[in-house]
Amino acid sequence: MEFSEKQLEILHVAEKLFATSGFDGTSVRDIAHEAQVNVAMINYYFGSKDKLLDDLFTYRVEKFKMDESILQLTIPVMDILDEMVKSYIKYMNSSLAIYHILAIEAGVKKRLMLSDSYKNLKKHNLNVISSILQKGVDAGEFRSGNDPILIHATMMGTFMNFQMNRSFLKSELNLTTDEEYSQYMESTLVTHLQRTIKALLTYEY
């Protein structure tokens, strides 16, 4: 789904307000005021606040899709795996507001989980992971029998842990700014995940 520049501006404003004030605590007038547009424009583009939320999901979900083109790279499968992990964490880390919304809005979270766009995202990403695993098996690098669902859960669960415990972990890691924390996630955390997943895929037991 393609959004115009003005629609994207409104979506970004709505995302920010939903993350700070909650979905129910944010009115269409609040969004219009912050975006410097009138209510009629928001109604014209989105129809309602509920539909605006659905479109926000659609917009963000598309950005979380793993890039299938990495499967065509003529590099060792271990490097393809590294690139998949690095890009996945980077893309998720660039959209923190949506995770904050999901963390504080149980109803919104349930709504997203049931949406077709979310289900399609999960299926797409699992297919990409499955293809990488099969390439590794075919190349004699990975053992067979690895479950792509568990590989995805390893990445997603670790990322969500770092988001849900941001304040505590920043203190424990002696990081003072959000920028330092993001850099840590996109470097040290990524390296940890890359090594962990490689170990899972190659260890014989």
Phi and psi in degrees as a GROMACS rama.xvg file:
@    title "Ramachandran Plot"
@    xaxis  label "Phi"
@    yaxis  label "Psi"
@TYPE xy
-96.8884  135.816  GLU-2
-115.416  144.301  PHE-3
-74.6127  167.618  SER-4
-59.8295  -40.5024  GLU-5
-67.3836  -40.396  LYS-6
-61.6748  -41.0338  GLN-7
-64.8684  -38.6519  LEU-8
-59.7988  -44.0984  GLU-9
-66.4833  -42.2007  ILE-10
-61.6867  -40.4347  LEU-11
-65.9197  -40.3217  HIS-12
-65.3709  -45.443  VAL-13
-61.2218  -41.8121  ALA-14
-60.1623  -44.5549  GLU-15
-61.7409  -44.5862  LYS-16
-70.4717  -40.1401  LEU-17
-61.6083  -36.0852  PHE-18
-71.9494  -31.864  ALA-19
-94.079  -36.2615  THR-20
-111.994  -7.54124  SER-21
86.6528  159.599  GLY-22
-65.6021  -49.324  PHE-23
-68.9663  -27.1785  ASP-24
-83.9594  -0.510714  GLY-25
-114.33  126.577  THR-26
-99.6191  163.68  SER-27
-61.4651  -35.1283  VAL-28
-64.3472  -37.5603  ARG-29
-61.1352  -44.3958  ASP-30
-64.9332  -43.9245  ILE-31
-61.4747  -43.3238  ALA-32
-63.1439  -47.0763  HIS-33
-67.6128  -35.1697  GLU-34
-85.0389  -5.90423  ALA-35
59.1847  46.0362  GLN-36
-133.155  170.641  VAL-37
-92.902  161.987  ASN-38
-59.6451  -36.5371  VAL-39
-59.894  -35.6202  ALA-40
-66.7305  -41.4971  MET-41
-63.8732  -43.1715  ILE-42
-64.013  -35.2855  ASN-43
-66.8429  -44.8031  TYR-44
-75.7613  -37.4335  TYR-45
-121.769  -19.5096  PHE-46
87.7308  -43.5012  GLY-47
-163.4  170.136  SER-48
-65.9547  -37.8043  LYS-49
-62.0802  -43.9403  ASP-50
-67.5653  -34.671  LYS-51
-61.7236  -42.0581  LEU-52
-61.9837  -43.3619  LEU-53
-60.3055  -41.96  ASP-54
-68.5706  -33.2076  ASP-55
-62.8868  -42.4574  LEU-56
-59.9771  -48.35  PHE-57
-58.2584  -43.5597  THR-58
-63.8014  -47.59  TYR-59
-72.2633  -39.1648  ARG-60
-59.8586  -40.4413  VAL-61
-60.3819  -35.2795  GLU-62
-73.5968  -18.0673  LYS-63
-91.5739  1.39366  PHE-64
-72.6951  132.304  LYS-65
-66.3594  144.347  MET-66
-78.3059  111.159  ASP-67
-64.2106  -21.774  GLU-68
-64.7737  -19.676  SER-69
-64.8799  -21.495  ILE-70
-69.2275  -19.2919  LEU-71
-94.6868  -2.70062  GLN-72
-66.6653  135.855  LEU-73
-91.7115  61.2295  THR-74
-131.69  162.963  ILE-75
-56.0241  147.738  PRO-76
-62.1992  -28.0986  VAL-77
-62.9773  -37.2552  MET-78
-71.9901  -34.9809  ASP-79
-63.0073  -42.9876  ILE-80
-61.4769  -44.5697  LEU-81
-59.0814  -43.368  ASP-82
-65.9215  -38.7191  GLU-83
-61.3644  -47.1108  MET-84
-64.609  -45.6307  VAL-85
-62.0261  -47.4193  LYS-86
-69.5565  -35.8507  SER-87
-63.4301  -48.5421  TYR-88
-66.292  -38.1431  ILE-89
-63.0463  -45.6615  LYS-90
-65.6053  -41.7834  TYR-91
-66.8107  -38.3382  MET-92
-70.4338  -18.0424  ASN-93
-86.5974  -3.30229  SER-94
-130.936  59.3148  SER-95
-71.7229  -27.9269  LEU-96
-60.336  -40.5427  ALA-97
-64.9405  -33.639  ILE-98
-71.3989  -33.9311  TYR-99
-66.7467  -40.1076  HIS-100
-59.9764  -46.2715  ILE-101
-66.051  -32.2206  LEU-102
-70.3367  -33.1057  ALA-103
-103.997  -9.06303  ILE-104
-120.697  90.1584  GLU-105
-59.6296  -41.9168  ALA-106
-64.0261  -39.868  GLY-107
-66.5913  -41.1283  VAL-108
-60.7854  -45.2759  LYS-109
-62.0479  -39.3833  LYS-110
-63.5126  -42.1186  ARG-111
-65.0667  -45.6117  LEU-112
-60.1587  -28.3961  MET-113
-90.7224  -7.0663  LEU-114
-75.3065  149.744  SER-115
-63.5738  -36.4467  ASP-116
-63.3028  -37.8604  SER-117
-69.4491  -43.8107  TYR-118
-62.6489  -40.9173  LYS-119
-66.0819  -36.8798  ASN-120
-60.4555  -48.4125  LEU-121
-61.2748  -44.1996  LYS-122
-63.0472  -42.3697  LYS-123
-60.3387  -50.679  HIS-124
-64.942  -38.441  ASN-125
-64.8285  -35.6883  LEU-126
-65.9647  -39.6901  ASN-127
-64.7791  -45.8238  VAL-128
-61.6272  -43.7611  ILE-129
-58.1603  -41.24  SER-130
-65.771  -39.4457  SER-131
-65.542  -42.5978  ILE-132
-61.2905  -42.3873  LEU-133
-66.4978  -38.1201  GLN-134
-60.7527  -39.8328  LYS-135
-67.4679  -39.1352  GLY-136
-64.9004  -45.2129  VAL-137
-62.6616  -32.4589  ASP-138
-84.9596  -3.27577  ALA-139
77.8653  14.8823  GLY-140
-92.5179  -35.9664  GLU-141
-110.997  147.402  PHE-142
-76.4684  155.891  ARG-143
-80.2019  163.078  SER-144
94.1258  2.90349  GLY-145
-74.9413  140.384  ASN-146
-97.0074  118.15  ASP-147
-60.9435  -28.1616  PRO-148
-62.9941  -40.2185  ILE-149
-72.2045  -35.2711  LEU-150
-64.379  -44.359  ILE-151
-63.8925  -42.0519  HIS-152
-62.9003  -34.6463  ALA-153
-61.4149  -45.2232  THR-154
-69.6471  -50.8451  MET-155
-65.6865  -43.5749  MET-156
-64.2  -41.7675  GLY-157
-65.2306  -43.7326  THR-158
-60.7843  -47.0881  PHE-159
-64.7225  -35.2265  MET-160
-60.2578  -42.4072  ASN-161
-68.5174  -30.1997  PHE-162
-77.566  -43.2181  GLN-163
-69.4192  -26.0789  MET-164
-114.307  31.1285  ASN-165
-54.3374  -52.223  ARG-166
-61.593  -45.9788  SER-167
-63.5424  -46.9248  PHE-168
-69.2249  -34.5553  LEU-169
-57.8923  -43.3423  LYS-170
-66.8158  -45.2949  SER-171
-64.6027  -32.4343  GLU-172
-90.6099  0.791415  LEU-173
58.4194  40.7421  ASN-174
-104.721  132.116  LEU-175
-100.747  -20.7721  THR-176
-125.404  159.705  THR-177
-64.1747  -32.2237  ASP-178
-64.7571  -41.0637  GLU-179
-65.0864  -38.2373  GLU-180
-66.2899  -42.9711  TYR-181
-63.0809  -41.5196  SER-182
-63.1902  -38.3759  GLN-183
-61.8261  -44.6054  TYR-184
-64.2761  -39.9515  MET-185
-84.0457  -2.10234  GLU-186
-121.845  -73.9589  SER-187
-64.0057  -45.5184  THR-188
-64.9345  -41.6514  LEU-189
-60.5212  -45.4027  VAL-190
-60.8463  -41.7845  THR-191
-60.5803  -45.4735  HIS-192
-65.4776  -41.1592  LEU-193
-59.8277  -45.6875  GLN-194
-68.2151  -40.5871  ARG-195
-63.557  -46.7112  THR-196
-67.3826  -38.6703  ILE-197
-61.6062  -40.5613  LYS-198
-63.2313  -42.2506  ALA-199
-63.4663  -37.1037  LEU-200
-80.7581  -20.1638  LEU-201
-112.633  -15.9863  THR-202
-72.4056  131.889  TYR-203
-95.9498  128.43  GLU-204
